[in-house]
Amino acid sequence: MTRDGIDGEAPTLDQARRQVEHYGLEVDPQAVLVAVRLISAGARVGRAAEAHFARFGLSTGRYRLLADLEDHGGEKSPSRLAADLDVSRATITGLLDGLEREGLIARRPSTEDGRGTVAVLTARGAQRLRDMASEHFGRLEAMVGGLSIEERAVFLDLLARVVRGSAALAAD
């Protein structure tokens, strides 16, 4: 059940049933199929997103960090960024290092905590976001263009429930 079909229809429900029966499991093959296809779709969308952001000299992580800074007044501590973006502190450090080298963010001492630093969105970083906004948001809209407004609302609800359920994959 790992084949990633070109038409997005692999694996099939019959394949899921066969695997569940092969292992003698008491699980719903349709639930397994939905989860497997969601994981495959997530990987496919992730690859497309990386190609998309590469057009602008960014990665998904670098974009998310810049957009988060812009949404929160242009500055934030690395620990707050890590928590809000749900990534490790080490990941944030790597992202900040690269963005700082390109002049898209700067670091400065925190006014709240003299020991810490904050990441600050630079004018160049803000300009990068402005420059890409029209194409970026247009492509996002096109990505879900096959869904009606009502379907998008249902999808958002379903997606939130699946994301909550994703903890089952990582649970000990």
Chimera marker file (.cmm) of the C-alpha trace (Angstrom):
<marker_set name="trace">
<marker id="1" x="0.000" y="0.000" z="0.000" r="1" g="1" b="0" radius="0.5"/>
<marker id="2" x="2.869" y="2.355" z="-0.546" r="1" g="1" b="0" radius="0.5"/>
<marker id="3" x="2.440" y="2.895" z="-4.289" r="1" g="1" b="0" radius="0.5"/>
<marker id="4" x="1.686" y="6.527" z="-5.042" r="1" g="1" b="0" radius="0.5"/>
<marker id="5" x="-0.690" y="6.379" z="-8.003" r="1" g="1" b="0" radius="0.5"/>
<marker id="6" x="-0.475" y="9.011" z="-10.693" r="1" g="1" b="0" radius="0.5"/>
<marker id="7" x="-4.205" y="9.601" z="-10.502" r="1" g="1" b="0" radius="0.5"/>
<marker id="8" x="-4.207" y="9.665" z="-6.702" r="1" g="1" b="0" radius="0.5"/>
<marker id="9" x="-6.423" y="6.586" z="-6.561" r="1" g="1" b="0" radius="0.5"/>
<marker id="10" x="-3.870" y="4.073" z="-5.321" r="1" g="1" b="0" radius="0.5"/>
<marker id="11" x="-4.029" y="2.131" z="-3.186" r="1" g="1" b="0" radius="0.5"/>
<marker id="12" x="-7.564" y="0.909" z="-3.578" r="1" g="1" b="0" radius="0.5"/>
<marker id="13" x="-10.049" y="-0.203" z="-0.975" r="1" g="1" b="0" radius="0.5"/>
<marker id="14" x="-9.580" y="-3.791" z="-2.194" r="1" g="1" b="0" radius="0.5"/>
<marker id="15" x="-5.824" y="-3.504" z="-1.574" r="1" g="1" b="0" radius="0.5"/>
<marker id="16" x="-6.464" y="-2.188" z="1.925" r="1" g="1" b="0" radius="0.5"/>
<marker id="17" x="-8.893" y="-5.059" z="2.624" r="1" g="1" b="0" radius="0.5"/>
<marker id="18" x="-6.369" y="-7.631" z="1.406" r="1" g="1" b="0" radius="0.5"/>
<marker id="19" x="-3.636" y="-6.254" z="3.640" r="1" g="1" b="0" radius="0.5"/>
<marker id="20" x="-5.896" y="-6.066" z="6.690" r="1" g="1" b="0" radius="0.5"/>
<marker id="21" x="-7.036" y="-9.668" z="6.050" r="1" g="1" b="0" radius="0.5"/>
<marker id="22" x="-3.445" y="-10.807" z="5.371" r="1" g="1" b="0" radius="0.5"/>
<marker id="23" x="-2.421" y="-9.651" z="8.838" r="1" g="1" b="0" radius="0.5"/>
<marker id="24" x="-5.628" y="-10.867" z="10.468" r="1" g="1" b="0" radius="0.5"/>
<marker id="25" x="-6.446" y="-7.450" z="11.885" r="1" g="1" b="0" radius="0.5"/>
<marker id="26" x="-9.733" y="-6.129" z="13.224" r="1" g="1" b="0" radius="0.5"/>
<marker id="27" x="-9.483" y="-2.643" z="11.724" r="1" g="1" b="0" radius="0.5"/>
<marker id="28" x="-11.648" y="-0.840" z="9.207" r="1" g="1" b="0" radius="0.5"/>
<marker id="29" x="-9.964" y="-1.104" z="5.784" r="1" g="1" b="0" radius="0.5"/>
<marker id="30" x="-11.620" y="2.137" z="4.666" r="1" g="1" b="0" radius="0.5"/>
<marker id="31" x="-10.117" y="3.986" z="7.666" r="1" g="1" b="0" radius="0.5"/>
<marker id="32" x="-6.708" y="2.561" z="6.751" r="1" g="1" b="0" radius="0.5"/>
<marker id="33" x="-7.211" y="3.612" z="3.139" r="1" g="1" b="0" radius="0.5"/>
<marker id="34" x="-8.177" y="7.172" z="4.099" r="1" g="1" b="0" radius="0.5"/>
<marker id="35" x="-5.128" y="7.469" z="6.365" r="1" g="1" b="0" radius="0.5"/>
<marker id="36" x="-2.722" y="6.055" z="3.759" r="1" g="1" b="0" radius="0.5"/>
<marker id="37" x="-4.060" y="8.336" z="1.041" r="1" g="1" b="0" radius="0.5"/>
<marker id="38" x="-3.894" y="11.333" z="3.366" r="1" g="1" b="0" radius="0.5"/>
<marker id="39" x="-0.252" y="10.587" z="4.174" r="1" g="1" b="0" radius="0.5"/>
<marker id="40" x="0.484" y="10.233" z="0.457" r="1" g="1" b="0" radius="0.5"/>
<marker id="41" x="-1.395" y="13.453" z="-0.364" r="1" g="1" b="0" radius="0.5"/>
<marker id="42" x="0.460" y="15.282" z="2.398" r="1" g="1" b="0" radius="0.5"/>
<marker id="43" x="3.787" y="14.197" z="0.949" r="1" g="1" b="0" radius="0.5"/>
<marker id="44" x="2.703" y="15.205" z="-2.565" r="1" g="1" b="0" radius="0.5"/>
<marker id="45" x="1.459" y="18.631" z="-1.407" r="1" g="1" b="0" radius="0.5"/>
<marker id="46" x="4.669" y="19.064" z="0.614" r="1" g="1" b="0" radius="0.5"/>
<marker id="47" x="6.798" y="18.434" z="-2.489" r="1" g="1" b="0" radius="0.5"/>
<marker id="48" x="4.672" y="20.854" z="-4.522" r="1" g="1" b="0" radius="0.5"/>
<marker id="49" x="4.960" y="23.485" z="-1.770" r="1" g="1" b="0" radius="0.5"/>
<marker id="50" x="8.756" y="23.188" z="-1.717" r="1" g="1" b="0" radius="0.5"/>
<marker id="51" x="8.877" y="23.671" z="-5.511" r="1" g="1" b="0" radius="0.5"/>
<marker id="52" x="6.518" y="26.629" z="-5.173" r="1" g="1" b="0" radius="0.5"/>
<marker id="53" x="8.534" y="28.398" z="-2.471" r="1" g="1" b="0" radius="0.5"/>
<marker id="54" x="11.812" y="27.690" z="-4.301" r="1" g="1" b="0" radius="0.5"/>
<marker id="55" x="10.572" y="30.095" z="-7.020" r="1" g="1" b="0" radius="0.5"/>
<marker id="56" x="10.958" y="32.842" z="-4.434" r="1" g="1" b="0" radius="0.5"/>
<marker id="57" x="14.253" y="31.656" z="-2.964" r="1" g="1" b="0" radius="0.5"/>
<marker id="58" x="12.536" y="30.206" z="0.097" r="1" g="1" b="0" radius="0.5"/>
<marker id="59" x="11.508" y="26.887" z="1.582" r="1" g="1" b="0" radius="0.5"/>
<marker id="60" x="8.202" y="26.150" z="3.241" r="1" g="1" b="0" radius="0.5"/>
<marker id="61" x="9.816" y="26.547" z="6.664" r="1" g="1" b="0" radius="0.5"/>
<marker id="62" x="11.523" y="29.814" z="5.780" r="1" g="1" b="0" radius="0.5"/>
<marker id="63" x="8.278" y="31.218" z="4.368" r="1" g="1" b="0" radius="0.5"/>
<marker id="64" x="6.275" y="30.157" z="7.414" r="1" g="1" b="0" radius="0.5"/>
<marker id="65" x="8.803" y="31.849" z="9.694" r="1" g="1" b="0" radius="0.5"/>
<marker id="66" x="8.787" y="35.116" z="7.721" r="1" g="1" b="0" radius="0.5"/>
<marker id="67" x="4.976" y="35.135" z="7.514" r="1" g="1" b="0" radius="0.5"/>
<marker id="68" x="4.703" y="34.442" z="11.243" r="1" g="1" b="0" radius="0.5"/>
<marker id="69" x="7.015" y="37.348" z="12.031" r="1" g="1" b="0" radius="0.5"/>
<marker id="70" x="4.992" y="39.620" z="9.746" r="1" g="1" b="0" radius="0.5"/>
<marker id="71" x="1.736" y="38.513" z="11.385" r="1" g="1" b="0" radius="0.5"/>
<marker id="72" x="3.086" y="39.306" z="14.856" r="1" g="1" b="0" radius="0.5"/>
<marker id="73" x="4.445" y="42.797" z="14.542" r="1" g="1" b="0" radius="0.5"/>
<marker id="74" x="7.719" y="41.852" z="12.882" r="1" g="1" b="0" radius="0.5"/>
<marker id="75" x="9.546" y="40.326" z="15.837" r="1" g="1" b="0" radius="0.5"/>
<marker id="76" x="9.432" y="37.270" z="18.035" r="1" g="1" b="0" radius="0.5"/>
<marker id="77" x="11.732" y="35.179" z="20.210" r="1" g="1" b="0" radius="0.5"/>
<marker id="78" x="13.161" y="31.970" z="18.747" r="1" g="1" b="0" radius="0.5"/>
<marker id="79" x="11.458" y="29.889" z="21.439" r="1" g="1" b="0" radius="0.5"/>
<marker id="80" x="8.064" y="31.470" z="20.629" r="1" g="1" b="0" radius="0.5"/>
<marker id="81" x="8.666" y="30.864" z="16.906" r="1" g="1" b="0" radius="0.5"/>
<marker id="82" x="9.487" y="27.220" z="17.576" r="1" g="1" b="0" radius="0.5"/>
<marker id="83" x="6.337" y="26.753" z="19.659" r="1" g="1" b="0" radius="0.5"/>
<marker id="84" x="4.052" y="28.603" z="17.257" r="1" g="1" b="0" radius="0.5"/>
<marker id="85" x="5.420" y="26.854" z="14.158" r="1" g="1" b="0" radius="0.5"/>
<marker id="86" x="5.529" y="23.475" z="15.953" r="1" g="1" b="0" radius="0.5"/>
<marker id="87" x="9.179" y="22.782" z="15.179" r="1" g="1" b="0" radius="0.5"/>
<marker id="88" x="12.279" y="22.260" z="17.287" r="1" g="1" b="0" radius="0.5"/>
<marker id="89" x="14.500" y="25.065" z="18.547" r="1" g="1" b="0" radius="0.5"/>
<marker id="90" x="17.305" y="23.586" z="16.428" r="1" g="1" b="0" radius="0.5"/>
<marker id="91" x="15.131" y="23.884" z="13.319" r="1" g="1" b="0" radius="0.5"/>
<marker id="92" x="14.353" y="27.522" z="14.141" r="1" g="1" b="0" radius="0.5"/>
<marker id="93" x="18.039" y="28.259" z="14.683" r="1" g="1" b="0" radius="0.5"/>
<marker id="94" x="18.864" y="26.834" z="11.250" r="1" g="1" b="0" radius="0.5"/>
<marker id="95" x="16.076" y="28.777" z="9.574" r="1" g="1" b="0" radius="0.5"/>
<marker id="96" x="17.058" y="32.007" z="11.321" r="1" g="1" b="0" radius="0.5"/>
<marker id="97" x="20.728" y="31.544" z="10.405" r="1" g="1" b="0" radius="0.5"/>
<marker id="98" x="19.887" y="31.218" z="6.711" r="1" g="1" b="0" radius="0.5"/>
<marker id="99" x="17.379" y="34.065" z="6.692" r="1" g="1" b="0" radius="0.5"/>
<marker id="100" x="19.828" y="36.308" z="8.549" r="1" g="1" b="0" radius="0.5"/>
<marker id="101" x="22.592" y="35.545" z="6.009" r="1" g="1" b="0" radius="0.5"/>
<marker id="102" x="20.228" y="36.704" z="3.254" r="1" g="1" b="0" radius="0.5"/>
<marker id="103" x="19.251" y="39.831" z="5.181" r="1" g="1" b="0" radius="0.5"/>
<marker id="104" x="15.591" y="38.784" z="5.464" r="1" g="1" b="0" radius="0.5"/>
<marker id="105" x="15.678" y="38.828" z="9.274" r="1" g="1" b="0" radius="0.5"/>
<marker id="106" x="17.998" y="40.278" z="11.894" r="1" g="1" b="0" radius="0.5"/>
<marker id="107" x="18.587" y="39.307" z="15.487" r="1" g="1" b="0" radius="0.5"/>
<marker id="108" x="18.766" y="41.750" z="18.336" r="1" g="1" b="0" radius="0.5"/>
<marker id="109" x="18.780" y="41.507" z="22.132" r="1" g="1" b="0" radius="0.5"/>
<marker id="110" x="15.384" y="41.124" z="23.703" r="1" g="1" b="0" radius="0.5"/>
<marker id="111" x="14.088" y="44.180" z="25.525" r="1" g="1" b="0" radius="0.5"/>
<marker id="112" x="12.085" y="41.883" z="27.823" r="1" g="1" b="0" radius="0.5"/>
<marker id="113" x="14.917" y="39.489" z="28.613" r="1" g="1" b="0" radius="0.5"/>
<marker id="114" x="18.427" y="40.878" z="28.340" r="1" g="1" b="0" radius="0.5"/>
<marker id="115" x="19.821" y="37.358" z="28.040" r="1" g="1" b="0" radius="0.5"/>
<marker id="116" x="17.680" y="36.381" z="25.047" r="1" g="1" b="0" radius="0.5"/>
<marker id="117" x="17.334" y="37.526" z="21.463" r="1" g="1" b="0" radius="0.5"/>
<marker id="118" x="14.448" y="38.204" z="19.138" r="1" g="1" b="0" radius="0.5"/>
<marker id="119" x="14.209" y="37.684" z="15.405" r="1" g="1" b="0" radius="0.5"/>
<marker id="120" x="13.166" y="40.819" z="13.545" r="1" g="1" b="0" radius="0.5"/>
<marker id="121" x="11.715" y="40.909" z="10.047" r="1" g="1" b="0" radius="0.5"/>
<marker id="122" x="13.849" y="43.285" z="7.987" r="1" g="1" b="0" radius="0.5"/>
<marker id="123" x="12.614" y="45.629" z="5.268" r="1" g="1" b="0" radius="0.5"/>
<marker id="124" x="14.135" y="43.202" z="2.755" r="1" g="1" b="0" radius="0.5"/>
<marker id="125" x="12.209" y="40.298" z="4.312" r="1" g="1" b="0" radius="0.5"/>
<marker id="126" x="8.960" y="42.249" z="4.270" r="1" g="1" b="0" radius="0.5"/>
<marker id="127" x="9.605" y="43.183" z="0.639" r="1" g="1" b="0" radius="0.5"/>
<marker id="128" x="10.155" y="39.518" z="-0.277" r="1" g="1" b="0" radius="0.5"/>
<marker id="129" x="6.746" y="38.690" z="1.183" r="1" g="1" b="0" radius="0.5"/>
<marker id="130" x="5.117" y="41.602" z="-0.688" r="1" g="1" b="0" radius="0.5"/>
<marker id="131" x="6.819" y="40.649" z="-3.958" r="1" g="1" b="0" radius="0.5"/>
<marker id="132" x="5.557" y="37.081" z="-3.828" r="1" g="1" b="0" radius="0.5"/>
<marker id="133" x="2.083" y="37.729" z="-2.379" r="1" g="1" b="0" radius="0.5"/>
<marker id="134" x="0.056" y="37.965" z="-5.584" r="1" g="1" b="0" radius="0.5"/>
<marker id="135" x="1.481" y="34.838" z="-7.197" r="1" g="1" b="0" radius="0.5"/>
<marker id="136" x="1.616" y="32.922" z="-3.907" r="1" g="1" b="0" radius="0.5"/>
<marker id="137" x="-1.971" y="33.543" z="-2.865" r="1" g="1" b="0" radius="0.5"/>
<marker id="138" x="-3.195" y="33.050" z="-6.434" r="1" g="1" b="0" radius="0.5"/>
<marker id="139" x="-1.566" y="29.626" z="-6.567" r="1" g="1" b="0" radius="0.5"/>
<marker id="140" x="-3.017" y="28.707" z="-3.170" r="1" g="1" b="0" radius="0.5"/>
<marker id="141" x="-6.468" y="29.632" z="-4.419" r="1" g="1" b="0" radius="0.5"/>
<marker id="142" x="-5.911" y="27.594" z="-7.597" r="1" g="1" b="0" radius="0.5"/>
<marker id="143" x="-4.806" y="24.590" z="-5.546" r="1" g="1" b="0" radius="0.5"/>
<marker id="144" x="-8.265" y="24.321" z="-3.959" r="1" g="1" b="0" radius="0.5"/>
<marker id="145" x="-10.124" y="25.785" z="-6.933" r="1" g="1" b="0" radius="0.5"/>
<marker id="146" x="-11.888" y="22.491" z="-7.580" r="1" g="1" b="0" radius="0.5"/>
<marker id="147" x="-13.749" y="22.827" z="-4.278" r="1" g="1" b="0" radius="0.5"/>
<marker id="148" x="-16.811" y="24.965" z="-3.712" r="1" g="1" b="0" radius="0.5"/>
<marker id="149" x="-16.991" y="27.377" z="-0.778" r="1" g="1" b="0" radius="0.5"/>
<marker id="150" x="-19.162" y="24.861" z="1.074" r="1" g="1" b="0" radius="0.5"/>
<marker id="151" x="-16.768" y="21.991" z="0.323" r="1" g="1" b="0" radius="0.5"/>
<marker id="152" x="-13.835" y="24.056" z="1.570" r="1" g="1" b="0" radius="0.5"/>
<marker id="153" x="-15.665" y="24.689" z="4.853" r="1" g="1" b="0" radius="0.5"/>
<marker id="154" x="-16.338" y="20.956" z="5.269" r="1" g="1" b="0" radius="0.5"/>
<marker id="155" x="-12.744" y="20.180" z="4.299" r="1" g="1" b="0" radius="0.5"/>
<marker id="156" x="-11.387" y="22.551" z="6.941" r="1" g="1" b="0" radius="0.5"/>
<marker id="157" x="-13.517" y="20.858" z="9.590" r="1" g="1" b="0" radius="0.5"/>
<marker id="158" x="-12.486" y="17.369" z="8.487" r="1" g="1" b="0" radius="0.5"/>
<marker id="159" x="-8.843" y="18.386" z="8.253" r="1" g="1" b="0" radius="0.5"/>
<marker id="160" x="-8.882" y="19.756" z="11.810" r="1" g="1" b="0" radius="0.5"/>
<marker id="161" x="-10.318" y="16.468" z="13.070" r="1" g="1" b="0" radius="0.5"/>
<marker id="162" x="-7.736" y="14.401" z="11.189" r="1" g="1" b="0" radius="0.5"/>
<marker id="163" x="-4.901" y="16.585" z="12.480" r="1" g="1" b="0" radius="0.5"/>
<marker id="164" x="-6.143" y="16.022" z="16.042" r="1" g="1" b="0" radius="0.5"/>
<marker id="165" x="-6.215" y="12.293" z="15.312" r="1" g="1" b="0" radius="0.5"/>
<marker id="166" x="-2.676" y="12.347" z="13.921" r="1" g="1" b="0" radius="0.5"/>
<marker id="167" x="-1.380" y="12.149" z="17.476" r="1" g="1" b="0" radius="0.5"/>
<marker id="168" x="-2.264" y="8.445" z="17.294" r="1" g="1" b="0" radius="0.5"/>
<marker id="169" x="0.664" y="7.952" z="14.896" r="1" g="1" b="0" radius="0.5"/>
<marker id="170" x="3.219" y="9.414" z="17.299" r="1" g="1" b="0" radius="0.5"/>
<marker id="171" x="1.776" y="8.121" z="20.582" r="1" g="1" b="0" radius="0.5"/>
<marker id="172" x="3.930" y="5.756" z="22.617" r="1" g="1" b="0" radius="0.5"/>
<link id1="1" id2="2" r="1" g="1" b="0" radius="0.2"/>
<link id1="2" id2="3" r="1" g="1" b="0" radius="0.2"/>
<link id1="3" id2="4" r="1" g="1" b="0" radius="0.2"/>
<link id1="4" id2="5" r="1" g="1" b="0" radius="0.2"/>
<link id1="5" id2="6" r="1" g="1" b="0" radius="0.2"/>
<link id1="6" id2="7" r="1" g="1" b="0" radius="0.2"/>
<link id1="7" id2="8" r="1" g="1" b="0" radius="0.2"/>
<link id1="8" id2="9" r="1" g="1" b="0" radius="0.2"/>
<link id1="9" id2="10" r="1" g="1" b="0" radius="0.2"/>
<link id1="10" id2="11" r="1" g="1" b="0" radius="0.2"/>
<link id1="11" id2="12" r="1" g="1" b="0" radius="0.2"/>
<link id1="12" id2="13" r="1" g="1" b="0" radius="0.2"/>
<link id1="13" id2="14" r="1" g="1" b="0" radius="0.2"/>
<link id1="14" id2="15" r="1" g="1" b="0" radius="0.2"/>
<link id1="15" id2="16" r="1" g="1" b="0" radius="0.2"/>
<link id1="16" id2="17" r="1" g="1" b="0" radius="0.2"/>
<link id1="17" id2="18" r="1" g="1" b="0" radius="0.2"/>
<link id1="18" id2="19" r="1" g="1" b="0" radius="0.2"/>
<link id1="19" id2="20" r="1" g="1" b="0" radius="0.2"/>
<link id1="20" id2="21" r="1" g="1" b="0" radius="0.2"/>
<link id1="21" id2="22" r="1" g="1" b="0" radius="0.2"/>
<link id1="22" id2="23" r="1" g="1" b="0" radius="0.2"/>
<link id1="23" id2="24" r="1" g="1" b="0" radius="0.2"/>
<link id1="24" id2="25" r="1" g="1" b="0" radius="0.2"/>
<link id1="25" id2="26" r="1" g="1" b="0" radius="0.2"/>
<link id1="26" id2="27" r="1" g="1" b="0" radius="0.2"/>
<link id1="27" id2="28" r="1" g="1" b="0" radius="0.2"/>
<link id1="28" id2="29" r="1" g="1" b="0" radius="0.2"/>
<link id1="29" id2="30" r="1" g="1" b="0" radius="0.2"/>
<link id1="30" id2="31" r="1" g="1" b="0" radius="0.2"/>
<link id1="31" id2="32" r="1" g="1" b="0" radius="0.2"/>
<link id1="32" id2="33" r="1" g="1" b="0" radius="0.2"/>
<link id1="33" id2="34" r="1" g="1" b="0" radius="0.2"/>
<link id1="34" id2="35" r="1" g="1" b="0" radius="0.2"/>
<link id1="35" id2="36" r="1" g="1" b="0" radius="0.2"/>
<link id1="36" id2="37" r="1" g="1" b="0" radius="0.2"/>
<link id1="37" id2="38" r="1" g="1" b="0" radius="0.2"/>
<link id1="38" id2="39" r="1" g="1" b="0" radius="0.2"/>
<link id1="39" id2="40" r="1" g="1" b="0" radius="0.2"/>
<link id1="40" id2="41" r="1" g="1" b="0" radius="0.2"/>
<link id1="41" id2="42" r="1" g="1" b="0" radius="0.2"/>
<link id1="42" id2="43" r="1" g="1" b="0" radius="0.2"/>
<link id1="43" id2="44" r="1" g="1" b="0" radius="0.2"/>
<link id1="44" id2="45" r="1" g="1" b="0" radius="0.2"/>
<link id1="45" id2="46" r="1" g="1" b="0" radius="0.2"/>
<link id1="46" id2="47" r="1" g="1" b="0" radius="0.2"/>
<link id1="47" id2="48" r="1" g="1" b="0" radius="0.2"/>
<link id1="48" id2="49" r="1" g="1" b="0" radius="0.2"/>
<link id1="49" id2="50" r="1" g="1" b="0" radius="0.2"/>
<link id1="50" id2="51" r="1" g="1" b="0" radius="0.2"/>
<link id1="51" id2="52" r="1" g="1" b="0" radius="0.2"/>
<link id1="52" id2="53" r="1" g="1" b="0" radius="0.2"/>
<link id1="53" id2="54" r="1" g="1" b="0" radius="0.2"/>
<link id1="54" id2="55" r="1" g="1" b="0" radius="0.2"/>
<link id1="55" id2="56" r="1" g="1" b="0" radius="0.2"/>
<link id1="56" id2="57" r="1" g="1" b="0" radius="0.2"/>
<link id1="57" id2="58" r="1" g="1" b="0" radius="0.2"/>
<link id1="58" id2="59" r="1" g="1" b="0" radius="0.2"/>
<link id1="59" id2="60" r="1" g="1" b="0" radius="0.2"/>
<link id1="60" id2="61" r="1" g="1" b="0" radius="0.2"/>
<link id1="61" id2="62" r="1" g="1" b="0" radius="0.2"/>
<link id1="62" id2="63" r="1" g="1" b="0" radius="0.2"/>
<link id1="63" id2="64" r="1" g="1" b="0" radius="0.2"/>
<link id1="64" id2="65" r="1" g="1" b="0" radius="0.2"/>
<link id1="65" id2="66" r="1" g="1" b="0" radius="0.2"/>
<link id1="66" id2="67" r="1" g="1" b="0" radius="0.2"/>
<link id1="67" id2="68" r="1" g="1" b="0" radius="0.2"/>
<link id1="68" id2="69" r="1" g="1" b="0" radius="0.2"/>
<link id1="69" id2="70" r="1" g="1" b="0" radius="0.2"/>
<link id1="70" id2="71" r="1" g="1" b="0" radius="0.2"/>
<link id1="71" id2="72" r="1" g="1" b="0" radius="0.2"/>
<link id1="72" id2="73" r="1" g="1" b="0" radius="0.2"/>
<link id1="73" id2="74" r="1" g="1" b="0" radius="0.2"/>
<link id1="74" id2="75" r="1" g="1" b="0" radius="0.2"/>
<link id1="75" id2="76" r="1" g="1" b="0" radius="0.2"/>
<link id1="76" id2="77" r="1" g="1" b="0" radius="0.2"/>
<link id1="77" id2="78" r="1" g="1" b="0" radius="0.2"/>
<link id1="78" id2="79" r="1" g="1" b="0" radius="0.2"/>
<link id1="79" id2="80" r="1" g="1" b="0" radius="0.2"/>
<link id1="80" id2="81" r="1" g="1" b="0" radius="0.2"/>
<link id1="81" id2="82" r="1" g="1" b="0" radius="0.2"/>
<link id1="82" id2="83" r="1" g="1" b="0" radius="0.2"/>
<link id1="83" id2="84" r="1" g="1" b="0" radius="0.2"/>
<link id1="84" id2="85" r="1" g="1" b="0" radius="0.2"/>
<link id1="85" id2="86" r="1" g="1" b="0" radius="0.2"/>
<link id1="86" id2="87" r="1" g="1" b="0" radius="0.2"/>
<link id1="87" id2="88" r="1" g="1" b="0" radius="0.2"/>
<link id1="88" id2="89" r="1" g="1" b="0" radius="0.2"/>
<link id1="89" id2="90" r="1" g="1" b="0" radius="0.2"/>
<link id1="90" id2="91" r="1" g="1" b="0" radius="0.2"/>
<link id1="91" id2="92" r="1" g="1" b="0" radius="0.2"/>
<link id1="92" id2="93" r="1" g="1" b="0" radius="0.2"/>
<link id1="93" id2="94" r="1" g="1" b="0" radius="0.2"/>
<link id1="94" id2="95" r="1" g="1" b="0" radius="0.2"/>
<link id1="95" id2="96" r="1" g="1" b="0" radius="0.2"/>
<link id1="96" id2="97" r="1" g="1" b="0" radius="0.2"/>
<link id1="97" id2="98" r="1" g="1" b="0" radius="0.2"/>
<link id1="98" id2="99" r="1" g="1" b="0" radius="0.2"/>
<link id1="99" id2="100" r="1" g="1" b="0" radius="0.2"/>
<link id1="100" id2="101" r="1" g="1" b="0" radius="0.2"/>
<link id1="101" id2="102" r="1" g="1" b="0" radius="0.2"/>
<link id1="102" id2="103" r="1" g="1" b="0" radius="0.2"/>
<link id1="103" id2="104" r="1" g="1" b="0" radius="0.2"/>
<link id1="104" id2="105" r="1" g="1" b="0" radius="0.2"/>
<link id1="105" id2="106" r="1" g="1" b="0" radius="0.2"/>
<link id1="106" id2="107" r="1" g="1" b="0" radius="0.2"/>
<link id1="107" id2="108" r="1" g="1" b="0" radius="0.2"/>
<link id1="108" id2="109" r="1" g="1" b="0" radius="0.2"/>
<link id1="109" id2="110" r="1" g="1" b="0" radius="0.2"/>
<link id1="110" id2="111" r="1" g="1" b="0" radius="0.2"/>
<link id1="111" id2="112" r="1" g="1" b="0" radius="0.2"/>
<link id1="112" id2="113" r="1" g="1" b="0" radius="0.2"/>
<link id1="113" id2="114" r="1" g="1" b="0" radius="0.2"/>
<link id1="114" id2="115" r="1" g="1" b="0" radius="0.2"/>
<link id1="115" id2="116" r="1" g="1" b="0" radius="0.2"/>
<link id1="116" id2="117" r="1" g="1" b="0" radius="0.2"/>
<link id1="117" id2="118" r="1" g="1" b="0" radius="0.2"/>
<link id1="118" id2="119" r="1" g="1" b="0" radius="0.2"/>
<link id1="119" id2="120" r="1" g="1" b="0" radius="0.2"/>
<link id1="120" id2="121" r="1" g="1" b="0" radius="0.2"/>
<link id1="121" id2="122" r="1" g="1" b="0" radius="0.2"/>
<link id1="122" id2="123" r="1" g="1" b="0" radius="0.2"/>
<link id1="123" id2="124" r="1" g="1" b="0" radius="0.2"/>
<link id1="124" id2="125" r="1" g="1" b="0" radius="0.2"/>
<link id1="125" id2="126" r="1" g="1" b="0" radius="0.2"/>
<link id1="126" id2="127" r="1" g="1" b="0" radius="0.2"/>
<link id1="127" id2="128" r="1" g="1" b="0" radius="0.2"/>
<link id1="128" id2="129" r="1" g="1" b="0" radius="0.2"/>
<link id1="129" id2="130" r="1" g="1" b="0" radius="0.2"/>
<link id1="130" id2="131" r="1" g="1" b="0" radius="0.2"/>
<link id1="131" id2="132" r="1" g="1" b="0" radius="0.2"/>
<link id1="132" id2="133" r="1" g="1" b="0" radius="0.2"/>
<link id1="133" id2="134" r="1" g="1" b="0" radius="0.2"/>
<link id1="134" id2="135" r="1" g="1" b="0" radius="0.2"/>
<link id1="135" id2="136" r="1" g="1" b="0" radius="0.2"/>
<link id1="136" id2="137" r="1" g="1" b="0" radius="0.2"/>
<link id1="137" id2="138" r="1" g="1" b="0" radius="0.2"/>
<link id1="138" id2="139" r="1" g="1" b="0" radius="0.2"/>
<link id1="139" id2="140" r="1" g="1" b="0" radius="0.2"/>
<link id1="140" id2="141" r="1" g="1" b="0" radius="0.2"/>
<link id1="141" id2="142" r="1" g="1" b="0" radius="0.2"/>
<link id1="142" id2="143" r="1" g="1" b="0" radius="0.2"/>
<link id1="143" id2="144" r="1" g="1" b="0" radius="0.2"/>
<link id1="144" id2="145" r="1" g="1" b="0" radius="0.2"/>
<link id1="145" id2="146" r="1" g="1" b="0" radius="0.2"/>
<link id1="146" id2="147" r="1" g="1" b="0" radius="0.2"/>
<link id1="147" id2="148" r="1" g="1" b="0" radius="0.2"/>
<link id1="148" id2="149" r="1" g="1" b="0" radius="0.2"/>
<link id1="149" id2="150" r="1" g="1" b="0" radius="0.2"/>
<link id1="150" id2="151" r="1" g="1" b="0" radius="0.2"/>
<link id1="151" id2="152" r="1" g="1" b="0" radius="0.2"/>
<link id1="152" id2="153" r="1" g="1" b="0" radius="0.2"/>
<link id1="153" id2="154" r="1" g="1" b="0" radius="0.2"/>
<link id1="154" id2="155" r="1" g="1" b="0" radius="0.2"/>
<link id1="155" id2="156" r="1" g="1" b="0" radius="0.2"/>
<link id1="156" id2="157" r="1" g="1" b="0" radius="0.2"/>
<link id1="157" id2="158" r="1" g="1" b="0" radius="0.2"/>
<link id1="158" id2="159" r="1" g="1" b="0" radius="0.2"/>
<link id1="159" id2="160" r="1" g="1" b="0" radius="0.2"/>
<link id1="160" id2="161" r="1" g="1" b="0" radius="0.2"/>
<link id1="161" id2="162" r="1" g="1" b="0" radius="0.2"/>
<link id1="162" id2="163" r="1" g="1" b="0" radius="0.2"/>
<link id1="163" id2="164" r="1" g="1" b="0" radius="0.2"/>
<link id1="164" id2="165" r="1" g="1" b="0" radius="0.2"/>
<link id1="165" id2="166" r="1" g="1" b="0" radius="0.2"/>
<link id1="166" id2="167" r="1" g="1" b="0" radius="0.2"/>
<link id1="167" id2="168" r="1" g="1" b="0" radius="0.2"/>
<link id1="168" id2="169" r="1" g="1" b="0" radius="0.2"/>
<link id1="169" id2="170" r="1" g="1" b="0" radius="0.2"/>
<link id1="170" id2="171" r="1" g="1" b="0" radius="0.2"/>
<link id1="171" id2="172" r="1" g="1" b="0" radius="0.2"/>
</marker_set>
